[in-house]
C-alpha cells in the first residue's frame, strides 16, 4: 500500500522505520510536517518512487536510509542543510540523478556514512573533500574517481560485495541500546 498522508500528523515522532515493507508510490508531502523527526529508514520497499523533497525541511534529521527503492529525483539542495551533528545518509540502489547538494561537501567532516551507489548520478559527483573526509563512502566507480574502493557494475570485478548489503539501521545510526530504548539492559521476567 501507500504511505499514509496522516503520518504527517505525528509531529512529535523522532524515529520512523518503515523498512522491508511493500509500500508503493511517493512520499506524502504531509511528511514535511514531521519537524521532530531525526531518523528515517524506508529501505527495501522496492516501489517507493518519485522525489524526496518532503524531507528537505526536516531540520533535526540526522539519518536517512532510502536504500533499495525507486526514488528518481535529484537530492534536494536543502537536505541536511540546517543540521549540526553527524549525518548518516544512504541513497543506494535507487534512480537518483544529477549531483549531490553542496551540503554534503560543506558538512563532509560531519558525515559518518554516505552511500550513493547504483543510481544515475552524474560522473564525478563525489568531490575530493567528500572523498577525503567521509569515513564510510560507497559510490559507483564513475561517480567517485577519488575513491580508493568503489562499486562496479561488473560482477566479475570482485567489488560487488561491498555494494550489496543490508544495514542494521539502529546500529549504524548509533541507536542500539541508547536513550531511544528505555528497556536496554532491563531483564523481563
Long-range contacts (C-beta under 8 A, 24 or more apart in sequence): 2-28, 3-27, 3-28, 3-31, 3-48, 4-28, 5-29, 5-30, 6-30, 7-31, 7-34, 8-32, 8-33, 8-34, 9-33, 10-34, 11-35, 11-36, 12-36, 13-37, 14-38, 14-39, 14-60, 14-180, 15-39, 15-175, 15-180, 16-40, 16-41, 16-42, 17-41, 17-169, 18-42, 18-45, 19-43, 19-44, 19-45, 19-65, 19-169, 20-44, 20-45, 21-45, 22-46, 22-47, 23-47, 23-48, 24-48, 24-49, 25-49, 25-50, 26-50, 26-51, 27-51, 27-52, 27-54, 27-55, 28-54, 29-54, 30-54, 31-55, 32-56, 32-57, 32-58, 34-58, 35-59, 35-60, 36-60, 37-61, 38-62, 38-63, 39-63, 39-169, 39-173, 39-175, 40-64, 40-65, 41-65, 41-169, 42-66, 42-69, 43-67, 43-68, 43-69, 43-90, 43-167, 43-169, 44-68, 44-69, 44-166, 45-69, 46-70, 49-95, 51-76, 52-76, 52-79, 55-79, 59-83, 62-86, 62-87, 62-88, 62-173, 63-87, 63-88, 63-89, 63-169, 63-172, 63-173, 64-88, 64-89, 64-90, 65-89, 65-90, 65-167, 65-169, 65-173, 66-90, 66-91, 66-94, 67-91, 67-92, 67-93, 67-94, 67-115, 67-167, 68-92, 68-93, 68-94, 69-93, 69-94, 70-94, 70-95, 71-95, 71-96, 72-96, 72-97, 73-97, 74-98, 74-99, 75-100, 75-101, 76-101, 77-101, 77-102, 77-103, 78-103, 79-103, 80-104, 80-107, 83-107, 84-110, 85-110, 86-110, 86-111, 86-112, 86-174, 87-111, 87-112, 87-113, 87-114, 88-112, 88-113, 88-172, 88-173, 89-113, 89-114, 89-115, 90-114, 90-115, 90-167, 91-115, 91-116, 91-119, 92-116, 92-117, 92-118, 92-119, 92-138, 92-163, 93-117, 93-118, 93-119, 94-118, 94-119, 95-119, 95-120, 96-120, 96-121, 97-121, 97-122, 98-122, 98-125, 99-125, 100-125, 100-126, 100-130, 104-130, 105-129, 105-130, 108-132, 108-133, 108-134, 109-133, 112-136, 113-137, 113-172, 114-138, 114-139, 115-139, 116-140, 116-143, 117-143, 117-150, 117-151, 117-163, 118-151, 118-163, 119-143, 138-162, 138-163
